[in-house]
Structure formats: C-alpha cells, structure tokens
Amino acid sequence: MHDGGGHGHVFNPTILREYDIRGIVGETLGEADARAIGRAFAGVVIEAGGRRVAVGRDGRLSSPVLEAALVEGFVAGGVDVVRVGLGPTPMLYFAVNTQGVDGGIMVTGSHNPANYNGFKLMLGKKSFFGQDIQRLGRIAADHLPAAARRGQVEDREVAATYTARLLADYDGTRPLHVAWDAGNGATGEVLQRLVAGLPGRHVLLNETIDGRFPAHHPDPTEPKNLVQLQETVRARGCDLGIAFDGDGDRIGVVDGQGRILWGDQFMVVLAADVIRERPGATIIADVKASQVLFDEVARMGGAPLMWRTGHSLIKTKMAELGAPLAGEMSGHIFYADRYYGFDDALYAAVRLLGIVSRSGESLAQMRDRLPAVVNTPELRFPCAEARKFAVVAEVRDRLRGAGAEMSDIDGVRVRTPDGWWLLRASNTQDVLVARAEARDEAGLARLKALLAEQLAESGLAAPKF
C-alpha cells in the first residue's frame, strides 16, 4: 500500500473470519496484508479517539516479518505502537489492559498448523470481531490518504510485569508437583518465569519456542497432543499436568492419574471456588458444555448461563453481565474475578493450582465426584457454506413445531429425558457441529438417532458416530 495514494489493498476473502484474521502464509496471507491491516486499523483507532496501540507476536517462523509489516502500517497511519514482542496472546491482552493504549493486535496463528498465521484484534479493551473485521476489509480496499503524522514506535518489556501479575493471584498452601507442556508455543518463556516463582516441583516439556512444533501440534483439545503430558504425569507421579495451545489462550488439563479433564469438567472446579466467594454469581459456558457443568453451578448456588460458542462472543456477554467466570469447551477460560475478563490459560492454570493446593483432595478425587455421563466428542461433518445455517434453522423450526425443550441461542440444543444433543453451524468452516450426552450408552444411542433423523429430514446423511 502506498502512503500517499494509489489503490487500496484487497484481502483474500477467506482470511477475514468471524473472530480474527487467519490464513496460509505465502498463499492467502503475506506482508502486504499485514501492512494493510495496520494501516486500516490505524484509521479505526483514530476514529474511536485513540492514537496508540500495543502489538505482540507468537513464535511462528513468519511472525517477526508479519509483525514488522503490521507496525509499518500503523506508523504510516499515524498511530503510535508499543511493541511487547514475543509471548502469548494473553500477554498482549494484558498490555492493552495495563499499558495505557487504545487497542492492540496479536500476530498469531493460534493452534493452526505451522504454515498458518493471523491476527487477533482489540479496540479499546474489547474484542474486535464479526462485522468489524469485514468493515476493516472495506476500509483497506479504499484509497487511504497519507496520515498527517507518522506514528512513533517504542519497544516495551512486559513479560516480567505480566508474570508478576499472574503470580500475585496464586493462593495455594501446599506445594504441588506439576508437569507443564508448552507445546513449543508462545507461552514457553513466560512459563519458565512463572514456575520459577511458584512453590513446588515443576517439570517443563517443550518449553523452547519453536514455530515448527517438533514435538506435537499445540492444540490441547486433541487427545493425541496430550499423550506426552499424560505419560510424564504418570511416570513422575505428578499431582496434575497442564498444557497450552500455540498462543496460550487455551488450556488442557490432566489429573494425577493422567486422565484428561475437558473444559466443562475443570470449569466445575474453578466455578466452585468463585461461587464460594461470590454466592449467586453468574457463570457462563458455551452451548457445547456438559449439562453436568450447568447443573453443578446451580447446585453450588451459582447462576449458570448458556451462551454462544466463540471467545469474542463469550467475552462480550461476560462484560455485559459482570460475570466473574466463563469458559468454553475448547479450553478458553475467562476470569473477571480478580482479573481482567479475557481468556488467559496461564492465569487459569495459576487459579487451578491454588484451588488444588488449598483443597484436601486431589484433582483426580474432584473429577471422580462429578456425576457420570457418557458423551460423544465434538462431531464435525461437511455441509456447504450456503446450506449450513439453513439446515440448523429447518431443524429448529421442526422441533419447535413438535414442542421440544430446547435452546436456540447458538444452533439448537435439545433436552430429552435421556440427556441432550446439539447441532450448530461452525462460524469458521463449512461444517455442522454436533454433540450428544446421556447418562448411559442406551440413552446416548437414542439421542444420536434423534439427531440422525433430523439431519435426514434436511437431506443430509448422518455421520458415522
């Protein structure tokens, strides 16, 4: 993009997504895109009355080049930049909340494969997503005149301040033995500082930041990516194990027996702690979460709220209601209790360790107390972009006509005496997502049959599940 004239920049439309901008480096995303994002977002920041932003980057091989181009775009657009450098996405969120800036962008491919990269955006202290991202594309496509002034750039070290803030909320009593798997992602360096400040014994795995992800893919929602952590926990006799995704905004947890606790399971543990201090507190979880979580929150004296899947949507709802804790099945955990309300896996880990440390029980015992249910994993099956939302609407209308008990906050989630099943359209891919949960296998089979029947009525073959 030229500072002083010429035509605007047109993005590959596939990279402007619901919650962020993400693409394949050298194919759908490159330096010119990064520069254009900085230049266009500079205009948005100035329009909102701001003039300074924070910029961070993850450990991907392409991140330094994209970050430099992004900064150039901001400078050309007349916005000052505070560069916080290499670290996890929540460190950038922390900088936006504490460093006197008017927004921020994180250069990160999150948990995508190594050849992907992208950008997570904040305007003020809020997520910048959905229609805002589409509008950014339109602004970039326009001719942007040269800014009246060039922005100034400052490098600022925030890793130490951020780590100190994480440690400030550790409230454990007995030292624990913990295994940590950074997956060669962006949390590695901060994690080393963090465990140096925590009591107990700590085993670090894959803490060297390496954008090729040599050990395994950094996505803790995939069981195969937790195998190394599970084996370490069992071999070393650890109390628990914690894993992070590529950019540190999602957490994976295993207990001392090496069993995985999914997001909706360890959320029960986190929620109990918050509700004890704040009776009646609203606890938010997404529509994919187990009924056990919603029922347990209610039983413990909290107010459970089911909301739409998507970290930006959950953060927005949480701020609107003043809820102290929210979580997603995917491992995004949001604490506004004593913290800022953004998703931070390192912070969630600190709070979880504090809870286990103060308890007379192990995490495994806490897990064993949860009501037993059987459920499917998240089932994803292809459905044309043009058809996916229509199918969900058809299913919803048929069920409503039949008087089903359901929530349509995000797709359809249907309750029956057996349990519940969910069907929703993915916001990010040409797929429908389904899940079902019951008290026993016979009930689960009945729920799957109901789901398959609805899909068939809309002309889709049911997946093998």
KAZI-V185041 format. One record per backbone hydrogen bond with DSSP energy under -1.0 kcal/mol. CO is the residue of the C=O (numbers start at 1). NH is the residue of the N-H. Records with the same first field share a line. If there is no record, write none. Layout:
BEGIN
CO->NH, NH
END
This chain:
BEGIN
12->15
15->17, 22
18->130
20->17
21->119
23->117
24->27, 28, 29
29->26
30->34
31->35
32->36
33->37
34->38
35->39
36->40
37->41
38->42
39->43
40->44
41->45
42->46
43->47
44->48
45->50
46->49
51->80
52->102
53->82
54->105
55->84
56->107
57->87
60->63
62->66
63->67
64->68
65->69
66->70
67->71
68->72
69->73
70->74
71->75
72->76
73->77
74->79
75->78, 151
80->53
81->154
82->55
83->156
85->57
88->91, 92
89->93
90->94
91->95
92->96
93->97
94->98
95->99
102->124
103->54
104->122
105->56
106->120
107->58
109->112
113->116
115->25
117->23
118->108
119->21
120->106
121->128
122->104
123->126
126->123
129->132
130->134
131->135
132->136
133->137
134->138
135->139
136->140
137->141
140->9
152->81
154->83
158->162
159->163
160->164
161->165
162->166
163->167
164->168
166->169
167->170
176->201
177->239, 240
178->203
179->242
180->205
181->244
182->185
184->210
185->188
187->191
188->192
189->193
190->194
191->195
192->196
194->197
201->178
203->180
205->182
206->184
210->213
217->219
218->246
219->222
222->225
223->226
226->230
227->231
228->232
229->233
230->234
231->235
232->236
233->238
240->179
241->254
242->181
243->252
246->186
247->89
248->345
250->245
252->243
253->261
254->241
255->258
259->255
262->265, 266
263->267
266->270
267->271
268->272
269->273
270->274
271->275
272->276
273->277
274->278
278->281
281->303
283->305
284->327
285->307
286->289
290->294
291->295
292->296
293->297
294->298
295->299
296->300
297->302
298->301
301->280
303->283
305->285
307->287
310->314
311->315
312->316
313->317
314->318
315->319
316->320
317->321
318->322, 323
324->336, 337
325->284
326->334
328->331
331->251
332->328
333->344
334->326
335->341
344->348
345->349
346->350
347->351
348->352
349->353
350->354
351->355
352->356
353->357
354->358
355->359
362->366
363->367
364->368
365->369
367->370
374->438
379->434
381->432
384->387, 388
387->391
388->392
389->393
390->394
391->395
392->396
393->397
394->398
395->399
396->400
397->401
398->402
399->404
400->403
405->415
407->413
412->423
413->407
414->421
418->439
419->416
420->437
421->414
422->435
423->412
424->433
429->431
430->383
431->426
432->381
433->424
434->379
435->422
436->376
437->420
438->374
440->444
441->445
442->446
443->447
444->448
445->449
446->450
447->451
448->452
449->453
450->454
451->455
452->456
453->457
455->460
456->459
END
